[in-house]
């Protein structure tokens, strides 16, 4: 499990996120993770839905679940958050939580997904 948060300074979210995704894709490509099950999720600030097809899919990732409106939490109209998987994983169910607590905890609704491993690997 790897949790990352970039703190690139300067620029808009639309400028920063592609840079962050490119860096992550290069780290995964060059880091020897070819056989790993990988799940990327979070706030991609992907206003136009182009980051996945442009930067992640060429690196073997695919969207887990449908586009779901997650922002702003109070009245979601944009699908800024996403989940992507790589490897023998399939998303069997996904949704954004709409509990009152989630609207208070963040300005984005959380994505919830159930993933299944298709072909378990021997240790």
Secondary structure, DSSP 4 states (H G I P E B T S, - for coil): ---------SS-HHHHHHHHHHHHHHHHHHTT-TTS-EEEEEE---TTS-HIIIIIGGGT-EE-S-----BSTTS--B--EEEEEESSEEEEEEEE---HHHHHH-SBPPEEEEEEESSPPP-
